[in-house]
Amino acid sequence: MTMTIDQFIQTYNGRAVDVDGAYGGQCWDLWSRYAQDVAGVPQSATNTVNGYAGSVYTSTWDQQPALRDKFDRLPAGTTPRKGDVAFWGNAPATPYTHVAIVIADQGSSLLCLTQNPGSTHQASITKNGLLGYLRPKTATATTPSNGIAGTWRINVAKLNVRTQPSTSAQIVAQYSAGQTVNLDGWTTRADGYDWGRYIGASSGQHRYIALGPAGTTNYLKR
């Protein structure tokens, strides 16, 4: 199961994404996580050829059939849309490059989900130096109806409630077997589990529970 674009933004905004465990959260890490989670591209097909993110657009796309199968490569003059991946480069003066996920076109700039400097966040980035875009061929922007909306009964002895859909997120409550939860229909996959969510009655915030190991709802029953 892949994420929608909106699910990806909701899941990773505010988090540091470090796919390869090297140098902390770089802009490439966010791109790689996006390509894997939204388009189903293997990490090996998202790598740079020279350590700079811009080379994904200029070289990796040509070399990786798995990437070409899931993304179209578009020039810098294209009118971008939500979910496009924007790449910047300033060659030949410097090899410095950047990559970010487009949220909205702002004319001379792009509102993006971006990382480095800082953890994943939303920011406006100038179009100056744009190399172009990789556009997902099949990704959708909004959360689809997936049949999990409604009331479920907890089917395990204890089920943690977390602040984010991640096994490393803070535990803020716990359900016991037989208790019920009313899910809003949103799902995502992370850390080997499928996740659902609801709005906490006291906090008014989204709360997340694991539905079961990826591809299942073993922790719940109708």
Buried (B, 14 or more C-beta within 10 A) or exposed (E): EBBBBBBBBBBBEEBBBBBEEEEEBBBBBBBBBBBBBBBBBEEEBBBBEEEBBBBBBBEBBEEBEBBBEBBEBBEBEBEBBBBBBBBBBBEEEEEEBBBBBBBEBBEEBBBBBBBBEEBBBBBEBEBEBBBBBBBBEEBBBEBEEEEBBEEBEBBEEEBBBBBBBBBEBEEBEEBEEEEEBEBBBBBBBBEEBBBBBBEBEEEEEBBBBBBBEBEEBEBBEE
